[in-house]
Amino acid sequence: MAERLSIRWSPKVRPDKIRRLYESEAVGRLDEALLDDVLIGLYLRCTSIARVTEAVDGRVTCPQCEHITWIPPCLNISHHLLNIYSDH
């Protein structure tokens, strides 16, 4: 039997980090480390969301090896995916 993969989606960027970033820029002292942290977090979160959206449409990417598999719409996996992804 195939090993079950643990899927980890990127977490949401904490609102307080975004607020601190705006505040640091507003006073003219941009916190570049915080900027990097927020931008990388947003990029990774958006990538996770895009992968879920693609999977619902039948284009599933393996989180371990990045292999892409197409699943025909007639198998109707979207309700399974939404149950899995809503937990994260």
MDTraj code that builds the backbone (N, CA, C; nanometers):
import mdtraj as md
import numpy as np

residues = "MET ALA GLU ARG LEU SER ILE ARG TRP SER PRO LYS VAL ARG PRO ASP LYS ILE ARG ARG LEU TYR GLU SER GLU ALA VAL GLY ARG LEU ASP GLU ALA LEU LEU ASP ASP VAL LEU ILE GLY LEU TYR LEU ARG CYS THR SER ILE ALA ARG VAL THR GLU ALA VAL ASP GLY ARG VAL THR CYS PRO GLN CYS GLU HIS ILE THR TRP ILE PRO PRO CYS LEU ASN ILE SER HIS HIS LEU LEU ASN ILE TYR SER ASP HIS".split()
xyz = np.array([
    [0.0849, -0.1178, 0.0000],
    [0.0000, 0.0000, 0.0000],
    [0.0893, 0.1239, 0.0000],
    [0.0494, 0.2248, -0.0718],
    [0.1283, 0.3483, -0.0813],
    [0.1263, 0.4229, 0.0515],
    [0.2391, 0.4872, 0.0807],
    [0.2501, 0.5667, 0.2028],
    [0.1624, 0.6907, 0.1910],
    [0.0937, 0.7243, 0.2964],
    [0.0066, 0.8419, 0.2966],
    [0.0909, 0.9656, 0.3280],
    [0.0809, 1.0660, 0.2414],
    [0.1572, 1.1886, 0.2600],
    [0.0857, 1.2835, 0.3554],
    [0.1640, 1.3528, 0.4328],
    [0.1088, 1.4570, 0.5188],
    [0.1138, 1.5877, 0.4401],
    [-0.0013, 1.6447, 0.4130],
    [-0.0073, 1.7681, 0.3352],
    [-0.0071, 1.8859, 0.4303],
    [0.0865, 1.9748, 0.4092],
    [0.0960, 2.0958, 0.4896],
    [0.0825, 2.2153, 0.3970],
    [-0.0204, 2.2942, 0.4199],
    [-0.0409, 2.4147, 0.3404],
    [0.0192, 2.5326, 0.4136],
    [0.0613, 2.6287, 0.3386],
    [0.1202, 2.7483, 0.3993],
    [0.0167, 2.8195, 0.4842],
    [0.0581, 2.8653, 0.6018],
    [-0.0375, 2.9330, 0.6900],
    [-0.0700, 3.0729, 0.6404],
    [-0.1766, 3.1289, 0.6938],
    [-0.2108, 3.2675, 0.6639],
    [-0.1026, 3.3585, 0.7209],
    [-0.0814, 3.4710, 0.6559],
    [0.0110, 3.5710, 0.7092],
    [-0.0622, 3.6428, 0.8221],
    [0.0029, 3.6521, 0.9353],
    [-0.0613, 3.7143, 1.0507],
    [-0.0873, 3.8626, 1.0246],
    [-0.2088, 3.9088, 1.0516],
    [-0.2430, 4.0495, 1.0278],
    [-0.1532, 4.1480, 1.1018],
    [-0.1056, 4.1098, 1.2207],
    [-0.0189, 4.2016, 1.2944],
    [0.1134, 4.2252, 1.2223],
    [0.1620, 4.1261, 1.1477],
    [0.2847, 4.1456, 1.0693],
    [0.2607, 4.2454, 0.9565],
    [0.1466, 4.2322, 0.8914],
    [0.1141, 4.3247, 0.7825],
    [0.0974, 4.4661, 0.8381],
    [0.0318, 4.4772, 0.9511],
    [0.0130, 4.6082, 1.0149],
    [0.1482, 4.6701, 1.0518],
    [0.2365, 4.5906, 1.1124],
    [0.3694, 4.6422, 1.1489],
    [0.4475, 4.6853, 1.0254],
    [0.4311, 4.6122, 0.9148],
    [0.4991, 4.6481, 0.7910],
    [0.4511, 4.7843, 0.7409],
    [0.3200, 4.8036, 0.7376],
    [0.2639, 4.9326, 0.6962],
    [0.3106, 5.0449, 0.7887],
    [0.3090, 5.0189, 0.9180],
    [0.3490, 5.1213, 1.0139],
    [0.4959, 5.1582, 0.9999],
    [0.5812, 5.0593, 0.9768],
    [0.7248, 5.0891, 0.9612],
    [0.7498, 5.1706, 0.8349],
    [0.6755, 5.1417, 0.7299],
    [0.6917, 5.2185, 0.6055],
    [0.6365, 5.3597, 0.6220],
    [0.5293, 5.3740, 0.6970],
    [0.4648, 5.5042, 0.7147],
    [0.5542, 5.6043, 0.7879],
    [0.6363, 5.5542, 0.8779],
    [0.7258, 5.6444, 0.9511],
    [0.8624, 5.6569, 0.8832],
    [0.8758, 5.5965, 0.7658],
    [0.9991, 5.6104, 0.6881],
    [1.1107, 5.5158, 0.7275],
    [1.0793, 5.4137, 0.8048],
    [1.1799, 5.3147, 0.8452],
    [1.1318, 5.1751, 0.8087],
    [1.1341, 5.1447, 0.6801],
    [1.0861, 5.0154, 0.6315],
    [1.1687, 4.9026, 0.6917],
    [1.1003, 4.8102, 0.7542],
    [1.1653, 4.6920, 0.8124],
    [1.1790, 4.5888, 0.6999],
    [1.2977, 4.5818, 0.6401],
    [1.3172, 4.4954, 0.5232],
    [1.3087, 4.3472, 0.5578],
    [1.3485, 4.3096, 0.6771],
    [1.3363, 4.1688, 0.7172],
    [1.1885, 4.1313, 0.7285],
    [1.1099, 4.2208, 0.7857],
    [0.9666, 4.1972, 0.7962],
    [0.9024, 4.1959, 0.6575],
    [0.9476, 4.2836, 0.5693],
    [0.8975, 4.2869, 0.4317],
    [0.9221, 4.1524, 0.3643],
    [1.0434, 4.0995, 0.3768],
    [1.0747, 3.9684, 0.3188],
    [0.9848, 3.8598, 0.3771],
    [0.9673, 3.8622, 0.5091],
    [0.8854, 3.7617, 0.5757],
    [0.7409, 3.7667, 0.5262],
    [0.6849, 3.8859, 0.5177],
    [0.5459, 3.9012, 0.4734],
    [0.5316, 3.8623, 0.3262],
    [0.6222, 3.9069, 0.2419],
    [0.6115, 3.8753, 0.0985],
    [0.6269, 3.7263, 0.0718],
    [0.7219, 3.6628, 0.1388],
    [0.7391, 3.5182, 0.1202],
    [0.6157, 3.4448, 0.1720],
    [0.5634, 3.4877, 0.2859],
    [0.4424, 3.4256, 0.3403],
    [0.3234, 3.4385, 0.2467],
    [0.3058, 3.5586, 0.1891],
    [0.1956, 3.5792, 0.0945],
    [0.2133, 3.4946, -0.0314],
    [0.3361, 3.4888, -0.0814],
    [0.3631, 3.4079, -0.2009],
    [0.3308, 3.2602, -0.1748],
    [0.3795, 3.2083, -0.0621],
    [0.3564, 3.0672, -0.0311],
    [0.2086, 3.0383, -0.0082],
    [0.1386, 3.1287, 0.0584],
    [-0.0052, 3.1108, 0.0822],
    [-0.0810, 3.1110, -0.0504],
    [-0.0483, 3.2047, -0.1384],
    [-0.1142, 3.2109, -0.2694],
    [-0.0856, 3.0852, -0.3512],
    [0.0359, 3.0322, -0.3404],
    [0.0706, 2.9090, -0.4106],
    [-0.0153, 2.7933, -0.3601],
    [-0.0346, 2.7854, -0.2286],
    [-0.1197, 2.6804, -0.1720],
    [-0.2627, 2.6930, -0.2227],
    [-0.3137, 2.8144, -0.2239],
    [-0.4509, 2.8371, -0.2708],
    [-0.4643, 2.7990, -0.4182],
    [-0.3650, 2.8340, -0.4983],
    [-0.3676, 2.7998, -0.6407],
    [-0.3657, 2.6484, -0.6602],
    [-0.2889, 2.5780, -0.5786],
    [-0.2833, 2.4316, -0.5902],
    [-0.4168, 2.3672, -0.5561],
    [-0.4825, 2.4174, -0.4542],
    [-0.6138, 2.3634, -0.4177],
    [-0.7132, 2.3899, -0.5296],
    [-0.7113, 2.5109, -0.5839],
    [-0.8022, 2.5467, -0.6924],
    [-0.7788, 2.4574, -0.8138],
    [-0.6525, 2.4363, -0.8486],
    [-0.6203, 2.3486, -0.9618],
    [-0.6655, 2.2051, -0.9338],
    [-0.6476, 2.1591, -0.8093],
    [-0.6870, 2.0220, -0.7751],
    [-0.8375, 2.0028, -0.7890],
    [-0.9142, 2.1025, -0.7487],
    [-1.0594, 2.0950, -0.7631],
    [-1.0966, 2.0831, -0.9109],
    [-1.0164, 2.1458, -0.9973],
    [-1.0405, 2.1389, -1.1420],
    [-0.9822, 2.0129, -1.2057],
    [-0.9171, 1.9263, -1.1237],
    [-0.8666, 1.7997, -1.1761],
    [-0.7167, 1.7929, -1.1979],
    [-0.6455, 1.9012, -1.1770],
    [-0.4992, 1.9031, -1.1953],
    [-0.4342, 1.8964, -1.0572],
    [-0.3955, 1.7761, -1.0160],
    [-0.3444, 1.7529, -0.8809],
    [-0.1922, 1.7426, -0.8841],
    [-0.1266, 1.8228, -0.8010],
    [0.0184, 1.8228, -0.7908],
    [0.0596, 1.7521, -0.6632],
    [0.1489, 1.6555, -0.6752],
    [0.1983, 1.5834, -0.5588],
    [0.2794, 1.6800, -0.4717],
    [0.2475, 1.6914, -0.3421],
    [0.3203, 1.7841, -0.2558],
    [0.4630, 1.7383, -0.2255],
    [0.4938, 1.6131, -0.2555],
    [0.6271, 1.5616, -0.2260],
    [0.7204, 1.5720, -0.3467],
    [0.6742, 1.5275, -0.4639],
    [0.7645, 1.5229, -0.5801],
    [0.7269, 1.6218, -0.6905],
    [0.6155, 1.6938, -0.6742],
    [0.5685, 1.7928, -0.7715],
    [0.5143, 1.7322, -0.9007],
    [0.4962, 1.6001, -0.9059],
    [0.4378, 1.5361, -1.0247],
    [0.2926, 1.5803, -1.0381],
    [0.2522, 1.6101, -1.1611],
    [0.1149, 1.6542, -1.1871],
    [0.0348, 1.5389, -1.2455],
    [-0.0821, 1.5159, -1.1891],
    [-0.1726, 1.4111, -1.2353],
    [-0.3062, 1.4753, -1.2678],
    [-0.3647, 1.4315, -1.3758],
    [-0.4974, 1.4806, -1.4139],
    [-0.6003, 1.3782, -1.3707],
    [-0.7040, 1.4240, -1.3050],
    [-0.8135, 1.3375, -1.2626],
    [-0.9380, 1.3829, -1.3377],
    [-1.0025, 1.2924, -1.4093],
    [-1.1184, 1.3313, -1.4892],
    [-1.2321, 1.3862, -1.4017],
    [-1.3031, 1.4864, -1.4538],
    [-1.4129, 1.5468, -1.3782],
    [-1.5220, 1.4469, -1.3382],
    [-1.5350, 1.3398, -1.4147],
    [-1.6414, 1.2428, -1.3841],
    [-1.6193, 1.1738, -1.2494],
    [-1.4977, 1.1797, -1.1960],
    [-1.4718, 1.1188, -1.0647],
    [-1.5158, 1.2091, -0.9510],
    [-1.5439, 1.3348, -0.9821],
    [-1.5994, 1.4304, -0.8859],
    [-1.5248, 1.4289, -0.7523],
    [-1.3963, 1.4623, -0.7569],
    [-1.3163, 1.4624, -0.6346],
    [-1.3251, 1.5938, -0.5584],
    [-1.3901, 1.6937, -0.6150],
    [-1.3869, 1.8267, -0.5533],
    [-1.4418, 1.8259, -0.4109],
    [-1.5479, 1.7516, -0.3833],
    [-1.6016, 1.7508, -0.2465],
    [-1.5041, 1.6861, -0.1485],
    [-1.4254, 1.5864, -0.1931],
    [-1.3230, 1.5264, -0.1071],
    [-1.2119, 1.6274, -0.0788],
    [-1.1690, 1.6988, -0.1824],
    [-1.0626, 1.7970, -0.1661],
    [-1.1053, 1.9090, -0.0731],
    [-1.2263, 1.9550, -0.0885],
    [-1.2724, 2.0634, -0.0028],
    [-1.2774, 2.0190, 0.1435],
    [-1.3131, 1.8947, 0.1696],
    [-1.3124, 1.8442, 0.3073],
    [-1.1703, 1.8358, 0.3621],
    [-1.0767, 1.7905, 0.2813],
    [-0.9380, 1.7800, 0.3252],
    [-0.8802, 1.9170, 0.3513],
    [-0.8996, 2.0103, 0.2588],
    [-0.8343, 2.1397, 0.2659],
    [-0.9014, 2.2345, 0.3651],
    [-1.0258, 2.2106, 0.4002],
    [-1.0920, 2.2997, 0.4940],
    [-1.0385, 2.2805, 0.6363],
    [-0.9693, 2.1717, 0.6609],
    [-0.9112, 2.1461, 0.7932],
    [-0.7847, 2.2268, 0.8165],
    [-0.7302, 2.2901, 0.7123],
    [-0.6006, 2.3593, 0.7246],
    [-0.6134, 2.5073, 0.7088],
])
top = md.Topology()
chain = top.add_chain()
for i, resn in enumerate(residues, 1):
    res = top.add_residue(resn, chain, resSeq=i)
    for name in ("N", "CA", "C"):
        top.add_atom(name, md.element.get_by_symbol(name[0]), res)
traj = md.Trajectory(xyz[None], top)
